Amino acid sequence: MTENNQNNNAEFSEVNSKNSPENQENNASSNSSNNGNEQNLINKIQELEQKNLELNDKLLRTLAEAENIRKRAREESDKASKYAISGFVSDLVVVCENFFMAQENSPKNEIENNIAIKNYATAIEMTQKELLKVLEKNNVKRIFPLNQDFDHNFHEAIAHIESDSKAGSVVQVIQAGYSIAERLIRPALVGVAKEKTPENNQ
């Protein structure tokens, strides 16, 4: 009986010890500490997730910028290859126009009556055509806009001529122009039609 009483007293003492204000305070402090650690961990995870988003955004921006640089480099390379012969072509088109001038000023009547002159004129015409083919193969285009609408991008008006043709159309080509891959080498020098004045209509 005495032993049972001792055991009961021991258990009661242990329960009272657990429920003592000191133990309750320690338990509360422990719980608070655990809660604090969990919150710190959550904050750390959120911070890492935010940094990850920022790094991904920077990576995407860097990749996009690198792609833009590659595109610009390709465009510049393409332009350089297209226009590399611009200086040479500028000189060559003068020679080409001399062939046109020689053909236009050839003595038409004598060509049919003189075999030597006819052969000479034929050689000039063939050389002119072959030269144009070479130029066109290299994206060089001759601009001869007779009877076309005036285009300030490729034509230069050096005269306005009263004409029955539509106002603003090219009625005279003084000098042919040339372009390479849509870039103007030299403009066509032209005369542009304008409406006749009333006194000239009479």
TAURJO-V471039 format. One line per field, one symbol per residue. psi: psi as a letter, one per 20 degrees, with the letter a starting at -180 (. if undefined). burial: + if it has 16 or more other ideal C-beta (glycine too) atoms within 10 Angstrom, else -. A space follows every 10 residues. Layout:
# TAURJO-V471039
psi->???
burial->???
This chain:
# TAURJO-V471039
psi->ghhghgghhg ghhgghghjq hghhghgghg ghgghggggh ggggghghhg hgggggghgg gggghghhgg ghggghgggg hgjhjggghh hhhggghhgg ghghjqnggh ghiohghghg hhgggggggh ghggghhkkp pponkpjrqp oihiqopiqp ppqirppiqo ipohpqrqqo ljppgqqppr ppqrqqqghi i.
burial->---------- ---------- ---------- ---------- ---------- ---------- ---------- ---------- --------+- -++--++-++ ---------- +--------- +--+---+-- ++--+----+ +++-+----+ ---++-+--- --+-----++ +-+--+++++ ----++++++ ++++------ --
